[in-house]
Amino acid sequence: MKRLLIGYGNELRGDDGAAWELARRAALVGWKTLCVVQLTPELAETVSQFDQVVFVDATHEPGPLGWQLIKPKAGQEWPIHSGEPGRLLGLCQSLYGKSPKGWIMTLPGEDFGYRLGLSEFSQASVVEGLERLRKVRLR
Amino acid sequence: MSRLIVIDPVTRIEGHAKITVDLDEQGQVQRARFHVAEFRGFEKFCQGRPVWEMPSLTGRICGICPVSHLLASAKAGDAILAVQIPPAAEKLRRLMNLAQIVQSHALSFFHLSSPDLLLGMDSPPPQRNLVGLLAHDKEFARGGIRLRQFGQMLIEALGGKKIHPAWAVAGGVRAGLSQADREAALARLPESMAVAEEGLKRFREVLPSFQSECDSFGDFPGLFLGLVDAQGNWEHYNGQLSLLDSRTGQSTALDPSSYRDWLDEVIEDWNYLKFPYYQPLGYPEGCYRVGPLARLNVCQRIGTPRADALLEEMRQRVGRIATSSFLYHEARLIEIVAGLEQIERLLDDPQLDATPLRARASINRLRGVGCSEAPRGTLFHDYEVDENGLITRLNLVIATGQNNAAMNRTVTEVAKRFLTDPENIQEGVLNRLEASIRAFDPCLSCSTHAYGKMPLLVQVRDALGQVVGQVAR
């Protein structure tokens, strides 16, 4: 079973870099990972070569860590500055005839200002996200 | 009663803009304007920063063409240090600039403009995008995505990441190219070349069905500006500027480092985008076009066999100087071929592995100008520093700004040609207004140094300036 984790966000915007931090730490425990600023059509080729993919993104929405199955969205316009996981999976299907099963993990943050480094709140989200990855059984 | 039409936001471009169309009292198009509604202020807040930081700072102006700013900024830094960078460093910088031209042109043609060209200007908007193109021709869409990926891959191999690589520095570059990355790039070249040539073949096949667009998308005589080498050939990194007047066929050689002697800029109160012009001819007569079409017009030849053959075919068809801005698309595809050929030469060059990669010096001049060709046209970074190397003044002259007057003239031409019934504006008309801007591939994030989304608003205003019609996307 080939699985991939994609962390996306902007490390120059504080807690928006949480997904990159989680990806770096997940790589240490054996995950194949990618860190990108945003999801782009060029990722479809790589993603289509995996069986399972976990997308990780930060969110400013209050609430617990999010974990959700994603359905591929086919035939929808690709917004140049705001690609999202469902459209990427749809593009995999359209371009390469196959799409991995996908999940999105959202990491709550509180400070998305212009700065490097995560807030304590966001760091806790990353730890919780890693724990979720360890426990969850992807099927 | 006269009226105004507004297109806001303009879509499938890099940035945030709107188009307004003014109607006269008879309801006929009087003029159209392309407004850029963004502002960011790099020229102000970079004051006080060390010149060594400038490549990384100004690279953040844009996520599409950060390499262009990185290189022009590093060149301005070279001038302030008063160094000649090591030969391998120049080759590596050239390699990254070519990769940038390939990936940016691929984005412009395959992702943004080919849906209009292959599916039609009047095709339903939900299909007129990359995904619609994919449904129409999967192989073509996939090839375009992979071509852009190739350019990004090379940028990442050189700079460590695709976007905002902190790689070029005053005096040279930070790192070379590994043998493995070199071989990986060489292996991808044949496929990339095939995609680029197929794109050009398709463009030329559909071109006869776009005669109205070719005639009205900014087809006017005027000035073109671009870099050329010592023999007058296509150049993207160094050399002299050539200003060609299509009315006389005469070229004027200009020194990029003394651009302030011949280039001036006007600010209009309805636009954050500046209007640069050739000072001896005054404003607006001295306004000129830059970018792929201008570069192909000002050069004698490109200097690589495939691209030269393709350029010759274009010149046989439209004449020595192409004046229709619709042909920016064709020029872009020829430049992709040229870029791939030059990339191959550089990758085969054993000097690419030479060292050192950086000349080190302290501040030896208090002013430096860096000039190179960004995908969208000529780019100037002009810095003044104090004796400690802190920036005291900077001026950025961006390609999209230099095409500003031409884009405004173009939207007026298109509105007059296609907006024949202002009471009943068809979607295809709005799309042609957008597409005429898209032909220039403007990067508004760069040209206003502003944060960009990409929305489009078209507004129709009456003679009293009141908005009587509006379409937003």
Interface residues (C-beta under 8 A of the other chain):
Chain A: V37 P41 E42 A44 E45 G75 Q76 E77 W78 I80 H81 L91 S94 L95
Chain B: R12 G63 H111 L112 P126 N129 L130 V131 G132 L134 A135 K138 A141 R142 I145 R146 R148 Q149 Q152 I163 G452 K453 M454
